[in-house]
Amino acid sequence: MADMRAFREAVGSWAAGGPGGPAGELAARLGVRTAVLLEGPSDLAAVEALAVRRGLDLTAEGVCVLPMGGAMSVGRYAGLLGPPGLGLRLAGLCDENEQRYYDRALERAQASRQGIHVCVRDLEEELIRALGTARVEDIVRAEGDFRAWRTFLHQPAQHGRPRQQQVRRFLGTKKGRKIRYGRLLVEALGPQQTPAPLDALLTGL
């Protein structure tokens, strides 16, 4: 796992304008064959949690999960990791309103978009919808965040909003909360509750 983290960091440095040699050397040494492109660290937490639940050793399978820091970076990452760069198979998740960026990036990189799966709004919303808001509130209570949740609900901006939107917004109101709940919500899923995009991604790996 430490070596795969090193590869992830080397790719991030490369995408920021650093040298590509370290990433290429690590890819060869680790046998990396697939790069899973995700928008951010909360998606990473969710994907890794589901992999653990399913008994998947992504490192052993040559799979590296990479948070890109936003959908606008997909062109850069696809170019570096896909056919023009390291020649890895590309997979990942994208939000519906960001799909056009992925389509253009993969077309430029001459990469298949078969492994890219689309969430209706984002992965958090998919997970909230799968579990139901009452179950998510139970998790919030168990995590000791219920007082913060009740305070949040009293904010004028939240009055009259659908519960699902309120929950989704709450998860993004504190640094690190989306990452923590990305893992917790996946761990709470029942056998038949995994959102279709997330299920398809892991099945395809």
N, C-alpha and C positions, 0 to 999 in steps of 0.2 A: 504493500500500500504506500509506503514511504517513497518508493521509486516512482510510482504512478503520480503521486503528488508532485514529485520533482519534475516529471514530464509536463504536468498541468501548469506548473509555474514557469517552465521554460517556454511553453507555448504562449502564455500570457505576456512574457517579456518580448517574445518574437513579434506578437501582434502589436505591441506598443512601440515597435521600431528597433528592437534589439536584434542580435544575430540569430539565425535559424539553426546553426550548427548543433548547439546543445540539444534542441528539441529533436532534430533528426537522429542524433546519436542515441538518445534515450529511446526513441520510438523503435529503432532497430534492436537495441539491447533487450527491451521489454516485450518485443513482439506485438506492438500495438497495431491493430488492424482496423479498429473502428473508433471514430471520435463522435461522441454524443454532444451535440451543440445545444446548450440551454441558455436562457436569457440571464439567469442570476442564481445566487447561492441558495435561495429557498427552493428552487426547482431541483438543484443538485441534492439538497437534503432529502427531498421527497423521492427522487429516483434511487438514491443510495439506500434509503430505508426500505423501499419495495424490493430492491435486489436482495437485501439481507433476508427479508421475510420469505422470499422465494428460493433461498439457498443458492443464489447466483454469486459466483466469484468473478466479478467483472475483470479484475486484473488478470486472473488466470486465462480468461477468454480473450485477452488482448483488447479490452474495451476501456477507453478513458472518457469520463464524463467531465465536460468542460463548461463552466459558467463564463459567458462572454462579456458580461457587464452591459447587457442591453441588446435588443434586436438589431440596432443599427450597425453592430459589429459583425454581423453574420457574413457580409461580403469578404471582409478581411480574413476571418477564420476559415471560410470555405476555400478561399484561394490558397491559404497556407497549408491546410490539411488535406484538401481534396486532390483531384487529379493534377492541377498545376503545381502542387507542392509536394507533400509527403505521400500522396496517393492513397490516403486512407478512405475507407467507406465512411460516409457521413450519415448520421442519424440525429434525431432530436425532437424537441417539442417547440411549437411556436403558438403565439396567440393569434386568433383569427384576424384581428386588425393589423397584425404585423406580417401576415402571410406573403404579401406582395414583395417584401424585402427578401424573404427567404427564396421565393421563386426566382427573382432576378439574380440573386447571389449564386444559387445553384446552377442556373443556366449559364452564367458567365464562367463558372468553375467547371462546366461540363460534367456536373455530378448529378446522380439520380436523386430525385426528391421522394423516392418511395419510402425511405426511412424516417421522413419528417411527418410528425403527427400533430394535428391542429386542435388546440383547446378553444372552446367557444369564446371565452373572454381571457382567462388565464388559468393556470393550473390550480391556484387557490380556489377559484370559483368552482372548478370541476370537483375538487375534493369536498368543498362545503355542500354542494348539491348532492353528491353521492352519500354523504353521511347524514345530511339534514341538519338544520340549524340547532335543533334541540340537543342533538348529540355533540355538536361542536361546543355549545354552551356548557355542557357537562365537562368536556375536556378543559375548557377555560377555567371552570370552577376547581377542577382537580389540580390545575397548575398554579393555583393561587392568584389568578388574574381576574377573579370575578368582580372585585371592588372596582378595579380599573374599567372593566367592561360596563358596569352600571353607571359609572361616572361618564363614560363615553356616550352612553345612550341619552344622557340628559343634555348633551350639547345641542343647541338649536339646529345645527346643520343636519342632525340625524332624525329630527322629528318627521314622521310620515314616510321615511324611506323603508323599502322592503327589508325584512330581517336579513335576508341573504346578503344584500348590499352592505348593511351595517356590519355584519360579521366580517366580511371581506375587508372593509375599510379598517376595522379595528385591528386586524392582524398586521396592517402596515403602519400603525401609528407609533411604534416604538422600535428603535434599532435592534435588530436581531430577532424580533418576535416572529416575523414571517419565516425565518430560517428554522427556528425552534418548532413552530407549528407545522411547517412543511413535513417534518419528520413525524410529529405526533399524530397528525391527521392520517397519514399513511398507515401508521401502526394501529390506528383504530378501525381501519376498514375491515368489513366482513369479507368472507370468501368471494361473494359475487358483487362487491361494491366498488371495485377498482374502476375509476373513470376510463372510458374506452381509449382515449389517446395515450394515457400512461400504461395501460395494459398492453396496447399494441406495440408501444416502444419496447417494453421489457421482453415481450414475446419474440419480437424481431431480433433481439440481441442474442 
